Amino acid sequence: MSFLKPENALKRAEDLIKVGQKQEALNTLQGLITSKRHRSWQNTHELIMFKYVELCVEMRKGQFAKDGLIQYRSICQNVNVSSLEEVIKHFINLSTKKVTQACSEGQTLEQGIDVDDLEAYKRPEDLMMSYVSGEKGKDISDWELVIPQFKFLWESYKIVLDILRNNSKFEAVYAMTARRAFQFCKQYKRKTEFRRLCGIIRHHLTNLIKYQDQPDRPDLSSPESLQLYLRLDQLEIAAELELWKEAFRSAEDIHGLMCMVSKTLKPSMMSSYYAKLTEIFWRSSSHLYHAYAWFNLFLLQKSFHKSPSQKDMELIASAVVLSALSVPPYESNLELEQEKEINLRRANLVCFNSEITLSRSSLLAELESEGVMSYAAQEVKDMYYLLEQTFLPSDLELKVTPLLNKISKVGGIASSILNVQLSTYVPELKKLATLRLLQQVSNVYQTMKIENLAGMIPFFDFSVVEKISVDAVKHKFLSMKIDHMKKVVIFGKKSLEADDLSGHLANFAEQLNVARQMICPPVRKQSKLELLLPSLLEAVDKEHKVHLARKLIIEKRKEEQEQQQLEMEQEKERIAEEAAEQMRLATEQNNQRIRQEIAEREHEKAEERRTAELSLTKQLRKRQEMKNKWQKLATTLDYLERAKREEAAPFIEAAYQQHLVEEKILHEHNQLQEIELSKLRHAEDLNERKRFSRMAENKEIYKEIVVNRQQVEFNRLKSEREQEREKMRKLKYYLQLEEERQQKLHAEEEARKLEEAERKKKEEAERKAKLDEIYEKRRQREREIEEKAEKQKREALLGRPIEPASRPYEPPARRPLESGTAASSTSKAPAPGKYVPRFRRGGA
């Protein structure tokens, strides 16, 4: 149905609501909102949207509400953004009011409903089963009243956030909706919905950063926009709900946003941020990063607060010192890759400079340099001095215990946001005192009875002390063993060059040397020559004896080694025989065990089959009983429904007849009104037609002028386009010819290179073949010479005369050098009967 004016649609919807047709009224308003005829915003649109969202809330139509709000956003986002804000506030307020009303009617308190997930609550069949089994009361009231309203309110928050996301015009209302959604999760302890809400907002923020260059996107570099997207309330509520993983992710989101702007945020926001980081790191046992968060908070309070109170600074400084002492005095070198990555993420949250290495020693040094100790309480200073700078293995417990009692009583609110309770650090201080006591005792004693050591450590039972010492030994902080059979503790033997003793021993040696020189002054030393000459013969004799002794020792060791080798071989043979025997016995035992297991498995299968049959019988019997029960219930419900309908039939008939009479009267009245309105409209239309008929001739003249002007402009643009297209065609043809020429040149170059390579390869093969042929001929001549020489040797051995050489041996002439000079050499004639190779008998 189409309406000329939006007011008519609103009036029609109100009439439908009065007669109970709310769905028809909702459809009527939706048709007007989505109509293209009414796309320009008017004041009536806001009233229509108020009525529309009221119907959606009352009927719990979430999809209708989403579609209507999307259409209304497109209508008013360029005209009146505040109107959309008012509609959304009205929508959220109505949904919240419905939840409050349902909680009061269903007797549900503010701690929430007994449903873990609003998107996966009980199905109707589950509710019917609880009704059949007798579980009525609060569950049914929750199902009928409370749970649907909670689900619709949660859906309303998701709808609004999805509609307003990533638009700079709706930043404020988006932040308001997110804040109210977080308060909803906090008020009703909705942990599952809180996780989903954080995921939704994180997804919106990721898309905003990813598509930052699109129009109408919020500028995160602006401090005003950043204030709206910094979800410190999200971090606080996550900590209150004890969702520490979600709190850590929220802290990472806040840190990432803070890194995007160069301007420093408000000190109050930074204080809240670091205060929540202290809770997160303490809960995750990340004591080092917990201490750095406290240290950053102290620096923030010291720098930006003009006149902080002495009590507040004392509490914060005491917390900084104690949190630093709570860090274990050893570093873990056994971190996995995943733990290293998590620690890097934790370090980024407390330290904006990634180049700084975070450690306990560097933190304590920074505490000294920043003067934190001067602000801390006296008992905290004394504790730091005892645990870090003194060596009192026997009196450490007596001095630490009173300080722990004093520290456990210190606490209060600092800077109106921090609840500082120093008693939180007492267990960690006790562990640190235990480690220091064990460390100092290990420097004094080598062994100690367990009962004596337990008496020196009154903080824990010895079993806890044992766990602490095991962790310290694993990280190489201590070297000790516990012998429960002898009931003693054995501390590791440390050499004279150990790190913790070398300094003391070096100082002691220097002082003894000074005393010796004072008692016995040194005499004049003789020269080196005077000292060496008298003992030279003695040293030679002594060295000779040492060599003889070493020779005897080496021979003896060789004999012992041979004997050991023989014994080892015999031992190996014996071990092999024993292993073979053990293998045979093990095989027999294994076969026997397998046979026994097969028998047991068969027996178990028989038992399982018997048990399954019994279980199946019970299930069938139970199913039959349930079927009979359902049939009985269905019959009862049928009789009840039939009786209700029989009783209600006369009343329905009477109401129907009354409704017909009222409808007839209303129809006649509306028909008369419509006739009157039609007559008035007809008269108005006739007057309008007469008024516009005078302008027809002028309209045609103006139309012809406009058409001619547009035709001229079209022809000019067409000719310019044709010229541009011709230029592009010629350029493309030229580029194509140039590319073909380059390809042809490249192909010719490749063919030339290939032919050159083939030629070089062929020449190399020919040269190699010639060298092989020369080498083979040389080998053949050498074989002939060797055969002839061998033949002459055999004839000489058999007594045959050897023919004398026909001429004396002449050395071969050397080949002339490249420079043109010649050289000759002479050689004596070989002895008669000596073999001379052929290439040495004559010239070159």
Order of alpha helices (4+ residues) and beta strands (2+ residues): alpha-alpha-alpha-alpha-alpha-alpha-alpha-alpha-alpha-alpha-alpha-alpha-alpha-alpha-alpha-alpha-alpha-alpha-alpha-alpha-beta-beta-alpha-beta-alpha-alpha-beta-beta-alpha-alpha-alpha-alpha-alpha
